[in-house]
């Protein structure tokens, strides 16, 4: 038994089939003749996406002029270079809409060659990737926020131990290379256990926040670092700072903390919260070890505490 099928009016060899297929997709097809640098075709979807009429896309200059000024030169240079080499490529850029807005576009470009190997034309598709870019930007922002949070002490907002370790290594190396001094101030809140026992842990947390703010303010310069070591201990890293200036910073810490006037009924040295500090300054050479310098400053802190608290122990090394 033979079944005769009706003849199809449209075959896969019919150009109208392919045109219908191309123009029904969200991707925008286009073709540019290499010799004239003019569009021989661009899909009608372009008008819905960017607002520019299909007829307004005449030459590559129309394409280039409709790229965001910040993206234009690098995008054009890249696409021309890749096309000249006969390399298929992709380019992401912001395209200008007819009403002056911007849409992120991904151009996927294929290079067609003549039998002799020279470039005949470029064909490709434009894709609207605005939503993808928004999602990517949101992810990057979240990653940056998480990265920032990972280097911050969650309670006080100053740098945490992780940030301190990373930055101190860098500043030590810079100081060694530049032959400029680096200073370190270790800070311990006096009688903090008694403060917590008397006022409670919630008040203790608030005290830590206020002390951290004072120390961070006293450091002053953007390159200086205030970090929480843990508990009631903090550290100030002062790059390119000699002993005299480091002492001034420490004295400023005490002055600002006195002005803050955080009541401390259980302190044995004052009626408000005070700190003990150890200071060290050094111009490290190849023989010096950072860990030994930190230990030296730590010993000075404990000297300050052993000698009555609410004081500064300093030295030049």
PASEBA-1860 file (N, C-alpha, C; in nm, 3 decimals):
! residues 317
1> XXXXXXXX> 0.085/-0.119/0.000/0.000/0.000/0.000/0.088/0.123/0.000 ~ 0.057/0.213/-0.088/0.136/0.335/-0.100/0.052/0.455/-0.061 ~ 0.107/0.533/0.030/0.037/0.654/0.073/0.105/0.773/0.012 ~ 0.030/0.852/-0.059/0.086/0.971/-0.120/0.068/1.091/-0.028 ~ 0.178/1.151/0.007/0.174/1.268/0.094/0.158/1.392/0.009 ~ 0.086/1.492/0.060/0.071/1.616/-0.018/0.204/1.689/-0.027 ~ 0.227/1.747/-0.139/0.353/1.821/-0.159/0.357/1.942/-0.066 ~ 0.473/1.962/-0.002/0.490/2.077/0.087/0.524/2.200/0.003
9> XXXXXXXX> 0.456/2.309/0.037/0.480/2.431/-0.038/0.615/2.492/-0.005 ~ 0.660/2.468/0.120/0.788/2.524/0.162/0.886/2.410/0.188 ~ 0.999/2.413/0.127/1.102/2.313/0.151/1.218/2.378/0.223 ~ 1.307/2.295/0.274/1.423/2.347/0.345/1.518/2.422/0.253 ~ 1.497/2.402/0.118/1.580/2.475/0.025/1.523/2.613/-0.005 ~ 1.403/2.640/0.042/1.337/2.767/0.017/1.395/2.874/0.110 ~ 1.455/2.981/0.055/1.515/3.085/0.140/1.416/3.146/0.238 ~ 1.290/3.150/0.203/1.190/3.209/0.292/1.177/3.129/0.422
17> XXXXXXXX> 1.204/2.999/0.414/1.199/2.915/0.533/1.302/2.962/0.635 ~ 1.424/2.983/0.585/1.531/3.024/0.674/1.509/3.166/0.727 ~ 1.456/3.252/0.642/1.429/3.389/0.686/1.323/3.389/0.798 ~ 1.219/3.308/0.777/1.115/3.298/0.880/1.172/3.243/1.010 ~ 1.257/3.143/0.996/1.319/3.082/1.113/1.404/3.184/1.188 ~ 1.487/3.258/1.116/1.574/3.357/1.178/1.496/3.470/1.244 ~ 1.392/3.514/1.177/1.320/3.631/1.225/1.217/3.597/1.333 ~ 1.202/3.469/1.363/1.111/3.428/1.470/1.185/3.404/1.601
25> XXXXXXXX> 1.318/3.413/1.599/1.396/3.392/1.720/1.420/3.525/1.791 ~ 1.455/3.518/1.918/1.489/3.639/1.993/1.627/3.691/1.954 ~ 1.713/3.599/1.910/1.845/3.641/1.864/1.829/3.721/1.734 ~ 1.914/3.821/1.717/1.902/3.910/1.601/2.012/3.877/1.500 ~ 1.977/3.819/1.387/2.078/3.784/1.286/2.121/3.906/1.205 ~ 2.243/3.902/1.157/2.292/4.012/1.074/2.404/3.961/0.983 ~ 2.431/4.038/0.879/2.541/4.005/0.788/2.605/4.134/0.739 ~ 2.738/4.138/0.737/2.812/4.255/0.689/2.906/4.211/0.577
33> XXXXXXXX> 2.901/4.280/0.464/2.995/4.254/0.355/3.129/4.317/0.391 ~ 3.233/4.238/0.385/3.365/4.284/0.429/3.420/4.394/0.339 ~ 3.398/4.381/0.209/3.457/4.478/0.115/3.396/4.617/0.130 ~ 3.267/4.624/0.160/3.200/4.754/0.170/3.177/4.798/0.315 ~ 3.191/4.703/0.408/3.163/4.729/0.549/3.020/4.780/0.569 ~ 2.928/4.724/0.490/2.789/4.762/0.502/2.705/4.639/0.536 ~ 2.595/4.666/0.606/2.503/4.558/0.638/2.429/4.515/0.512 ~ 2.436/4.387/0.485/2.352/4.334/0.377/2.223/4.277/0.435
41> XXXXXXXX> 2.222/4.259/0.567/2.100/4.213/0.632/2.112/4.234/0.783 ~ 2.000/4.268/0.845/1.988/4.264/0.991/1.842/4.234/1.022 ~ 1.819/4.150/1.120/1.683/4.105/1.150/1.593/4.218/1.200 ~ 1.466/4.210/1.168/1.371/4.314/1.210/1.354/4.320/1.362 ~ 1.398/4.216/1.434/1.387/4.217/1.580/1.466/4.331/1.642 ~ 1.563/4.385/1.564/1.650/4.490/1.616/1.571/4.613/1.660 ~ 1.461/4.641/1.587/1.383/4.761/1.619/1.311/4.746/1.753 ~ 1.260/4.629/1.781/1.192/4.605/1.908/1.290/4.612/2.025
49> XXXXXXXX> 1.412/4.564/2.002/1.511/4.561/2.110/1.572/4.697/2.137 ~ 1.620/4.763/2.030/1.695/4.888/2.048/1.620/5.013/2.003 ~ 1.513/4.994/1.930/1.437/5.111/1.886/1.480/5.167/1.752 ~ 1.598/5.130/1.704/1.646/5.176/1.575/1.580/5.093/1.464 ~ 1.536/5.159/1.360/1.469/5.087/1.252/1.566/4.995/1.180 ~ 1.510/4.895/1.118/1.591/4.799/1.042/1.668/4.870/0.931 ~ 1.604/4.969/0.869/1.666/5.040/0.757/1.780/5.132/0.800 ~ 1.786/5.164/0.928/1.888/5.258/0.975/2.025/5.193/0.994
57> XXXXXXXX> 2.030/5.061/0.986/2.157/4.989/1.000/2.218/4.972/0.861 ~ 2.298/5.073/0.823/2.355/5.074/0.688/2.498/5.023/0.687 ~ 2.584/5.079/0.772/2.725/5.042/0.771/2.772/5.009/0.912 ~ 2.896/4.964/0.922/2.952/4.932/1.054/2.962/5.057/1.142 ~ 2.964/5.174/1.078/2.966/5.297/1.157/2.838/5.313/1.238 ~ 2.726/5.269/1.183/2.600/5.273/1.257/2.608/5.182/1.379 ~ 2.670/5.068/1.360/2.690/4.975/1.473/2.781/5.037/1.578 ~ 2.896/5.091/1.535/2.993/5.147/1.628/2.937/5.267/1.703
65> XXXXXXXX> 2.864/5.353/1.632/2.809/5.473/1.694/2.704/5.441/1.799 ~ 2.649/5.321/1.795/2.543/5.282/1.889/2.596/5.194/2.002 ~ 2.726/5.203/2.024/2.789/5.136/2.137/2.821/5.240/2.244 ~ 2.804/5.204/2.367/2.834/5.294/2.479/2.976/5.349/2.463 ~ 2.994/5.481/2.482/3.128/5.541/2.464/3.239/5.471/2.542 ~ 3.207/5.420/2.661/3.309/5.353/2.742/3.348/5.217/2.685 ~ 3.258/5.157/2.607/3.284/5.023/2.551/3.327/5.028/2.405 ~ 3.306/5.143/2.341/3.316/5.152/2.195/3.453/5.113/2.140
73> XXXXXXXX> 3.557/5.183/2.184/3.689/5.164/2.123/3.741/5.022/2.140 ~ 3.731/4.971/2.263/3.785/4.836/2.287/3.704/4.730/2.211 ~ 3.572/4.752/2.199/3.489/4.655/2.128/3.519/4.657/1.978 ~ 3.526/4.776/1.920/3.555/4.789/1.777/3.694/4.734/1.746 ~ 3.794/4.774/1.826/3.930/4.726/1.802/3.938/4.575/1.809 ~ 3.872/4.517/1.908/3.876/4.371/1.924/3.809/4.301/1.806 ~ 3.690/4.346/1.768/3.616/4.280/1.660/3.688/4.293/1.526 ~ 3.743/4.411/1.498/3.817/4.431/1.373/3.940/4.342/1.369
81> XXXXXXXX> 4.014/4.338/1.479/4.135/4.257/1.485/4.105/4.109/1.464 ~ 4.003/4.059/1.533/3.967/3.918/1.520/3.916/3.887/1.379 ~ 3.839/3.979/1.323/3.784/3.956/1.189/3.895/3.954/1.084 ~ 3.990/4.047/1.097/4.102/4.051/1.003/4.182/3.922/1.005 ~ 4.189/3.860/1.123/4.262/3.734/1.135/4.176/3.614/1.098 ~ 4.048/3.641/1.068/3.958/3.532/1.031/3.917/3.446/1.147 ~ 3.913/3.504/1.268/3.883/3.428/1.388/3.739/3.456/1.433 ~ 3.661/3.351/1.449/3.528/3.368/1.506/3.541/3.420/1.649
89> XXXXXXXX> 3.447/3.503/1.692/3.464/3.564/1.824/3.331/3.610/1.881 ~ 3.335/3.650/2.008/3.219/3.704/2.076/3.259/3.833/2.145 ~ 3.165/3.926/2.157/3.193/4.053/2.223/3.071/4.097/2.304 ~ 3.092/4.133/2.429/2.986/4.187/2.513/3.005/4.338/2.525 ~ 2.897/4.412/2.507/2.907/4.557/2.517/2.768/4.615/2.544 ~ 2.765/4.742/2.584/2.639/4.812/2.605/2.600/4.886/2.478 ~ 2.483/4.856/2.427/2.433/4.922/2.306/2.337/5.033/2.345 ~ 2.342/5.143/2.270/2.256/5.258/2.295/2.122/5.237/2.225
97> XXXXXXXX> 2.013/5.254/2.298/1.881/5.244/2.238/1.843/5.379/2.177 ~ 1.738/5.378/2.097/1.696/5.501/2.030/1.652/5.609/2.128 ~ 1.608/5.568/2.249/1.566/5.667/2.348/1.676/5.699/2.450 ~ 1.798/5.657/2.418/1.912/5.697/2.500/1.945/5.605/2.616 ~ 1.875/5.494/2.629/1.907/5.398/2.734/2.015/5.301/2.683 ~ 2.055/5.208/2.772/2.159/5.112/2.733/2.112/4.969/2.761 ~ 2.146/4.880/2.670/2.114/4.738/2.683/2.241/4.658/2.659 ~ 2.265/4.560/2.743/2.382/4.474/2.724/2.358/4.377/2.609
105> XXXXXXXX> 2.452/4.373/2.517/2.444/4.288/2.397/2.564/4.192/2.394 ~ 2.537/4.072/2.353/2.648/3.980/2.318/2.640/3.954/2.168 ~ 2.747/3.991/2.099/2.756/3.967/1.954/2.840/3.841/1.932 ~ 2.782/3.744/1.866/2.853/3.621/1.829/2.882/3.629/1.680 ~ 3.009/3.632/1.644/3.050/3.663/1.506/3.120/3.543/1.442 ~ 3.078/3.513/1.319/3.142/3.407/1.240/3.198/3.469/1.112 ~ 3.322/3.436/1.079/3.389/3.492/0.962/3.376/3.395/0.844 ~ 3.318/3.446/0.736/3.307/3.366/0.614/3.419/3.406/0.517
113> XXXXXXXX> 3.483/3.305/0.455/3.595/3.331/0.366/3.563/3.294/0.221 ~ 3.633/3.360/0.132/3.624/3.327/-0.011/3.712/3.205/-0.039 ~ 3.699/3.146/-0.156/3.783/3.030/-0.189/3.933/3.059/-0.177 ~ 3.972/3.185/-0.199/4.115/3.216/-0.191/4.160/3.245/-0.047 ~ 4.069/3.233/0.048/4.105/3.250/0.189/4.082/3.389/0.244 ~ 4.054/3.485/0.158/4.030/3.621/0.208/3.889/3.629/0.268 ~ 3.870/3.728/0.355/3.742/3.743/0.423/3.636/3.791/0.325 ~ 3.524/3.721/0.323/3.413/3.757/0.236/3.309/3.841/0.311
121> XXXXXXXX> 3.271/3.794/0.428/3.169/3.863/0.504/3.171/3.816/0.650 ~ 3.098/3.890/0.731/3.080/3.852/0.871/2.932/3.827/0.892 ~ 2.901/3.717/0.955/2.762/3.689/0.991/2.757/3.662/1.141 ~ 2.647/3.694/1.200/2.640/3.673/1.343/2.502/3.693/1.400 ~ 2.496/3.686/1.534/2.372/3.706/1.607/2.398/3.800/1.724 ~ 2.304/3.891/1.745/2.306/3.974/1.864/2.208/3.914/1.965 ~ 2.252/3.904/2.090/2.167/3.853/2.197/2.152/3.959/2.305 ~ 2.033/3.975/2.356/2.009/4.064/2.470/2.049/3.988/2.597
129> XXXXXXXX> 2.157/4.033/2.663/2.203/3.966/2.785/2.191/4.058/2.906 ~ 2.100/4.154/2.899/2.084/4.251/3.007/2.049/4.182/3.139 ~ 1.954/4.091/3.136/1.913/4.023/3.259/2.026/3.939/3.315 ~ 2.102/3.875/3.225/2.216/3.796/3.270/2.320/3.885/3.336 ~ 2.344/4.002/3.275/2.441/4.096/3.332/2.395/4.146/3.468 ~ 2.266/4.175/3.482/2.214/4.218/3.611/2.237/4.112/3.717 ~ 2.211/3.986/3.677/2.232/3.875/3.771/2.379/3.862/3.807 ~ 2.466/3.873/3.705/2.609/3.862/3.729/2.658/3.975/3.819
137> XXXXXXXX> 2.608/4.098/3.793/2.647/4.212/3.875/2.602/4.194/4.020 ~ 2.482/4.138/4.035/2.430/4.114/4.170/2.515/4.011/4.243 ~ 2.554/3.907/4.170/2.640/3.803/4.230/2.775/3.861/4.269 ~ 2.833/3.943/4.178/2.962/4.006/4.209/2.952/4.096/4.330 ~ 2.843/4.171/4.339/2.824/4.260/4.453/2.814/4.180/4.582 ~ 2.739/4.070/4.576/2.726/3.984/4.694/2.860/3.924/4.732 ~ 2.937/3.883/4.631/3.069/3.825/4.658/3.160/3.929/4.722 ~ 3.153/4.055/4.672/3.234/4.162/4.731/3.193/4.189/4.875
145> XXXXXXXX> 3.061/4.187/4.898/3.012/4.210/5.034/3.057/4.098/5.128 ~ 3.048/3.974/5.077/3.093/3.860/5.158/3.243/3.867/5.185 ~ 3.318/3.910/5.082/3.462/3.923/5.098/3.494/4.029/5.202 ~ 3.419/4.140/5.195/3.439/4.246/5.294/3.405/4.197/5.433 ~ 3.292/4.126/5.444/3.251/4.075/5.574/3.350/3.975/5.629 ~ 3.412/3.897/5.540/3.507/3.796/5.587/3.633/3.858/5.645 ~ 3.656/3.986/5.618/3.772/4.055/5.672/3.735/4.151/5.786 ~ 3.607/4.150/5.826/3.563/4.240/5.932/3.524/4.163/6.057
153> XXXXXXXX> 3.552/4.220/6.171/3.505/4.166/6.296/3.355/4.190/6.302 ~ 3.278/4.085/6.321/3.132/4.096/6.313/3.072/4.183/6.422 ~ 3.139/4.194/6.535/3.085/4.274/6.645/3.120/4.422/6.632 ~ 3.248/4.451/6.615/3.294/4.590/6.621/3.300/4.660/6.486 ~ 3.307/4.583/6.377/3.315/4.644/6.245/3.455/4.678/6.199 ~ 3.555/4.669/6.288/3.693/4.692/6.244/3.746/4.563/6.183 ~ 3.869/4.567/6.134/3.927/4.449/6.070/3.939/4.333/6.169 ~ 3.932/4.211/6.116/3.949/4.095/6.203/4.090/4.040/6.192
161> XXXXXXXX> 4.114/3.928/6.258/4.249/3.869/6.261/4.294/3.827/6.122 ~ 4.201/3.781/6.040/4.236/3.739/5.905/4.291/3.856/5.824 ~ 4.222/3.970/5.832/4.268/4.090/5.761/4.401/4.137/5.817 ~ 4.414/4.134/5.950/4.539/4.177/6.012/4.657/4.095/5.962 ~ 4.644/3.964/5.962/4.753/3.877/5.919/4.792/3.905/5.774 ~ 4.690/3.924/5.688/4.718/3.948/5.546/4.787/4.082/5.525 ~ 4.734/4.186/5.589/4.788/4.320/5.567/4.924/4.338/5.634 ~ 4.940/4.282/5.752/5.066/4.300/5.824/5.183/4.240/5.747
169> XXXXXXXX> 5.161/4.126/5.685/5.266/4.064/5.603/5.307/4.156/5.488 ~ 5.207/4.218/5.425/5.234/4.307/5.312/5.308/4.431/5.358 ~ 5.261/4.493/5.466/5.324/4.616/5.514/5.465/4.590/5.566 ~ 5.487/4.476/5.623/5.622/4.439/5.670/5.718/4.430/5.551 ~ 5.672/4.365/5.444/5.755/4.352/5.324/5.782/4.489/5.261 ~ 5.680/4.575/5.258/5.699/4.710/5.203/5.799/4.789/5.286 ~ 5.786/4.778/5.417/5.877/4.850/5.506/6.021/4.803/5.488 ~ 6.038/4.674/5.473/6.172/4.619/5.451/6.231/4.668/5.319
177> XXXXXXXX> 6.147/4.676/5.216/6.195/4.718/5.085/6.221/4.868/5.079 ~ 6.136/4.948/5.144/6.148/5.093/5.136/6.243/5.151/5.239 ~ 6.277/5.071/5.340/6.361/5.116/5.452/6.292/5.230/5.528 ~ 6.160/5.222/5.536/6.082/5.316/5.615/6.025/5.243/5.736 ~ 6.007/5.312/5.848/5.963/5.244/5.971/5.818/5.199/5.966 ~ 5.790/5.098/6.043/5.654/5.052/6.065/5.634/5.043/6.216 ~ 5.518/5.089/6.264/5.489/5.086/6.407/5.366/5.002/6.434 ~ 5.365/4.944/6.552/5.256/4.857/6.595/5.216/4.898/6.736
185> XXXXXXXX> 5.087/4.909/6.759/5.035/4.939/6.892/4.937/4.829/6.931 ~ 4.970/4.757/7.037/4.878/4.656/7.092/4.801/4.719/7.207 ~ 4.670/4.696/7.210/4.581/4.762/7.304/4.498/4.658/7.379 ~ 4.487/4.677/7.510/4.405/4.587/7.592/4.318/4.672/7.684 ~ 4.186/4.645/7.686/4.096/4.720/7.774/4.119/4.676/7.918 ~ 4.141/4.773/8.003/4.170/4.744/8.144/4.047/4.691/8.218 ~ 4.067/4.581/8.293/3.964/4.524/8.379/3.832/4.498/8.304 ~ 3.846/4.442/8.184/3.727/4.420/8.104/3.640/4.307/8.160
193> XXXXXXXX> 3.701/4.207/8.220/3.623/4.098/8.281/3.531/4.154/8.389 ~ 3.590/4.242/8.469/3.510/4.304/8.575/3.396/4.389/8.516 ~ 3.426/4.453/8.402/3.322/4.533/8.335/3.206/4.443/8.294 ~ 3.238/4.330/8.232/3.135/4.237/8.188/3.056/4.181/8.307 ~ 3.128/4.145/8.413/3.062/4.088/8.530/2.965/4.187/8.593 ~ 3.002/4.316/8.589/2.921/4.419/8.655/2.805/4.467/8.568 ~ 2.833/4.493/8.439/2.733/4.553/8.353/2.660/4.452/8.264 ~ 2.716/4.333/8.250/2.656/4.231/8.164/2.719/4.227/8.026
201> XXXXXXXX> 2.702/4.116/7.958/2.769/4.095/7.830/2.716/4.186/7.719 ~ 2.590/4.222/7.725/2.536/4.312/7.623/2.604/4.448/7.633 ~ 2.618/4.497/7.754/2.690/4.623/7.774/2.836/4.607/7.738 ~ 2.891/4.487/7.764/3.031/4.460/7.728/3.052/4.469/7.579 ~ 2.957/4.414/7.502/2.965/4.423/7.356/2.960/4.568/7.309 ~ 2.873/4.647/7.371/2.862/4.788/7.334/2.991/4.862/7.368 ~ 3.053/4.826/7.480/3.180/4.886/7.518/3.288/4.856/7.415 ~ 3.294/4.731/7.368/3.392/4.692/7.267/3.372/4.772/7.138
209> XXXXXXXX> 3.247/4.792/7.099/3.218/4.869/6.978/3.268/5.013/6.992 ~ 3.243/5.072/7.108/3.281/5.213/7.128/3.432/5.229/7.134 ~ 3.499/5.134/7.199/3.646/5.140/7.206/3.705/5.121/7.066 ~ 3.650/5.027/6.990/3.698/5.003/6.853/3.683/5.129/6.769 ~ 3.571/5.197/6.784/3.548/5.321/6.707/3.651/5.427/6.745 ~ 3.681/5.440/6.873/3.780/5.538/6.919/3.917/5.507/6.860 ~ 3.957/5.381/6.866/4.088/5.342/6.815/4.097/5.363/6.664 ~ 3.991/5.327/6.594/3.988/5.343/6.449/3.996/5.491/6.411
217> XXXXXXXX> 3.929/5.575/6.487/3.932/5.719/6.464/4.070/5.775/6.491 ~ 4.133/5.729/6.596/4.265/5.781/6.635/4.371/5.747/6.532 ~ 4.358/5.632/6.466/4.458/5.591/6.366/4.462/5.691/6.251 ~ 4.346/5.734/6.206/4.338/5.848/6.114/4.357/5.820/5.967 ~ 4.477/5.782/5.926/4.507/5.770/5.783/4.440/5.648/5.722 ~ 4.410/5.657/5.594/4.341/5.547/5.527/4.427/5.420/5.524 ~ 4.557/5.436/5.524/4.645/5.318/5.517/4.664/5.253/5.654 ~ 4.636/5.327/5.763/4.645/5.269/5.896/4.536/5.164/5.914
225> XXXXXXXX> 4.562/5.067/6.000/4.465/4.960/6.022/4.437/4.943/6.170 ~ 4.310/4.937/6.204/4.267/4.899/6.338/4.202/4.763/6.327 ~ 4.248/4.667/6.406/4.194/4.531/6.399/4.169/4.479/6.540 ~ 4.072/4.391/6.550/4.045/4.325/6.678/4.115/4.190/6.677 ~ 4.201/4.170/6.778/4.272/4.043/6.790/4.183/3.935/6.847 ~ 4.087/3.977/6.927/3.999/3.883/6.995/3.976/3.931/7.137 ~ 3.862/3.894/7.195/3.834/3.939/7.330/3.835/4.090/7.339 ~ 3.913/4.142/7.434/3.924/4.287/7.454/4.055/4.343/7.401
233> XXXXXXXX> 4.123/4.269/7.312/4.251/4.313/7.258/4.236/4.364/7.115 ~ 4.305/4.474/7.088/4.306/4.535/6.956/4.449/4.565/6.916 ~ 4.468/4.595/6.785/4.600/4.632/6.737/4.585/4.743/6.632 ~ 4.680/4.835/6.634/4.688/4.938/6.531/4.817/4.914/6.452 ~ 4.804/4.905/6.321/4.919/4.892/6.232/4.940/5.027/6.166 ~ 5.059/5.084/6.183/5.086/5.219/6.133/5.206/5.215/6.038 ~ 5.183/5.199/5.908/5.294/5.197/5.811/5.361/5.334/5.801 ~ 5.489/5.332/5.769/5.566/5.455/5.747/5.546/5.554/5.863
241> XXXXXXXX> 5.553/5.501/5.984/5.531/5.581/6.105/5.645/5.558/6.202 ~ 5.710/5.666/6.242/5.821/5.651/6.336/5.770/5.644/6.479 ~ 5.863/5.626/6.573/5.825/5.604/6.713/5.755/5.725/6.773 ~ 5.800/5.844/6.739/5.741/5.965/6.796/5.595/5.980/6.753 ~ 5.569/5.957/6.625/5.431/5.970/6.575/5.343/5.858/6.631 ~ 5.399/5.738/6.643/5.322/5.627/6.699/5.281/5.657/6.842 ~ 5.371/5.719/6.918/5.338/5.758/7.055/5.226/5.863/7.056 ~ 5.231/5.955/6.961/5.125/6.056/6.951/4.990/5.990/6.924
249> XXXXXXXX> 4.990/5.888/6.837/4.866/5.816/6.806/4.814/5.746/6.931 ~ 4.904/5.683/7.007/4.863/5.615/7.130/4.805/5.715/7.230 ~ 4.870/5.828/7.246/4.819/5.930/7.338/4.684/5.982/7.292 ~ 4.665/5.991/7.158/4.538/6.037/7.105/4.428/5.934/7.137 ~ 4.463/5.807/7.134/4.369/5.701/7.171/4.321/5.721/7.314 ~ 4.415/5.744/7.404/4.380/5.763/7.546/4.294/5.887/7.565 ~ 4.329/5.994/7.496/4.255/6.120/7.509/4.111/6.104/7.459 ~ 4.096/6.041/7.342/3.963/6.022/7.287/3.879/5.927/7.372
257> XXXXXXXX> 3.944/5.826/7.430/3.872/5.731/7.514/3.826/5.797/7.643 ~ 3.910/5.884/7.698/3.870/5.960/7.817/3.750/6.049/7.785 ~ 3.754/6.112/7.668/3.643/6.197/7.626/3.517/6.115/7.604 ~ 3.533/5.989/7.557/3.418/5.901/7.537/3.346/5.876/7.670 ~ 3.424/5.864/7.777/3.368/5.855/7.912/3.275/5.737/7.936 ~ 3.321/5.617/7.900/3.239/5.497/7.923/3.252/5.458/8.071 ~ 3.146/5.468/8.150/3.156/5.440/8.295/3.207/5.300/8.324 ~ 3.294/5.290/8.424/3.349/5.159/8.465/3.365/5.160/8.617
265> XXXXXXXX> 3.260/5.120/8.685/3.258/5.126/8.831/3.354/5.026/8.896 ~ 3.392/4.922/8.822/3.477/4.819/8.879/3.625/4.833/8.840 ~ 3.660/4.944/8.773/3.800/4.967/8.737/3.878/5.011/8.861 ~ 4.002/4.967/8.870/4.089/5.004/8.982/4.179/5.122/8.948 ~ 4.163/5.179/8.827/4.252/5.288/8.788/4.179/5.416/8.748 ~ 4.050/5.406/8.717/3.975/5.525/8.675/3.826/5.496/8.687 ~ 3.746/5.601/8.675/3.601/5.584/8.683/3.539/5.551/8.548 ~ 3.618/5.560/8.443/3.572/5.525/8.308/3.668/5.424/8.246
273> XXXXXXXX> 3.627/5.369/8.133/3.707/5.266/8.066/3.841/5.323/8.020 ~ 3.948/5.251/8.048/4.083/5.288/8.004/4.147/5.169/7.933 ~ 4.262/5.194/7.871/4.335/5.088/7.803/4.482/5.091/7.841 ~ 4.546/4.976/7.827/4.691/4.966/7.837/4.745/4.939/7.698 ~ 4.863/4.996/7.667/4.916/4.984/7.531/5.066/4.954/7.530 ~ 5.105/4.872/7.434/5.246/4.848/7.406/5.275/4.894/7.264 ~ 5.388/4.964/7.246/5.422/5.019/7.114/5.558/4.968/7.071 ~ 5.571/4.939/6.943/5.700/4.904/6.886/5.716/4.969/6.750
281> XXXXXXXX> 5.839/5.010/6.720/5.870/5.070/6.590/6.000/5.009/6.539 ~ 6.004/4.975/6.412/6.123/4.913/6.356/6.132/4.940/6.207 ~ 6.255/4.948/6.158/6.281/4.945/6.014/6.342/4.807/5.988 ~ 6.262/4.711/5.944/6.310/4.573/5.935/6.412/4.553/5.824 ~ 6.509/4.469/5.853/6.602/4.426/5.749/6.581/4.278/5.723 ~ 6.666/4.219/5.642/6.645/4.080/5.601/6.656/3.982/5.716 ~ 6.719/4.025/5.826/6.737/3.936/5.940/6.619/3.941/6.037 ~ 6.538/4.045/6.028/6.427/4.061/6.122/6.309/3.974/6.085
289> XXXXXXXX> 6.242/3.922/6.189/6.123/3.840/6.170/6.002/3.913/6.226 ~ 5.895/3.913/6.149/5.773/3.980/6.192/5.721/3.922/6.323 ~ 5.723/3.791/6.335/5.670/3.728/6.456/5.745/3.773/6.581 ~ 5.876/3.792/6.569/5.956/3.836/6.684/5.922/3.981/6.720 ~ 5.896/4.063/6.618/5.859/4.202/6.644/5.725/4.208/6.716 ~ 5.628/4.128/6.671/5.496/4.125/6.736/5.509/4.079/6.880 ~ 5.593/3.979/6.904/5.613/3.929/7.041/5.674/4.037/7.130 ~ 5.767/4.116/7.076/5.828/4.225/7.152/5.723/4.328/7.193
297> XXXXXXXX> 5.636/4.367/7.099/5.531/4.465/7.130/5.433/4.406/7.230 ~ 5.407/4.277/7.220/5.317/4.210/7.314/5.376/4.214/7.455 ~ 5.505/4.195/7.467/5.570/4.202/7.599/5.555/4.342/7.658 ~ 5.564/4.443/7.573/5.547/4.581/7.622/5.405/4.605/7.671 ~ 5.309/4.546/7.603/5.172/4.558/7.649/5.158/4.501/7.790 ~ 5.216/4.384/7.809/5.205/4.323/7.942/5.284/4.399/8.047 ~ 5.391/4.467/8.005/5.463/4.555/8.097/5.372/4.669/8.141 ~ 5.296/4.724/8.046/5.203/4.833/8.079/5.098/4.785/8.178
305> XXXXXXXX> 5.050/4.663/8.160/4.950/4.610/8.252/5.012/4.580/8.388 ~ 5.136/4.526/8.388/5.202/4.493/8.515/5.241/4.617/8.593 ~ 5.263/4.727/8.522/5.307/4.851/8.586/5.190/4.941/8.628 ~ 5.070/4.886/8.630/4.959/4.962/8.685/4.844/4.987/8.590 ~ 4.855/4.947/8.462/4.750/4.969/8.361/4.728/5.117/8.333 ~ 4.641/5.145/8.237/4.611/5.281/8.195/4.739/5.357/8.162 ~ 4.827/5.289/8.087/4.955/5.350/8.054/5.007/5.294/7.921 ~ 5.116/5.354/7.873/5.178/5.317/7.746/5.322/5.276/7.773
313> XXXXX> 5.363/5.164/7.718/5.503/5.123/7.720/5.552/5.127/7.576 ~ 5.657/5.207/7.550/5.704/5.225/7.413/5.855/5.204/7.405 ~ 5.905/5.195/7.282/6.049/5.181/7.261/6.079/5.186/7.113 ~ 6.208/5.204/7.080/6.254/5.204/6.940/6.345/5.085/6.922 ~ 6.322/5.006/6.813/6.398/4.882/6.792/6.470/4.883/6.659
END
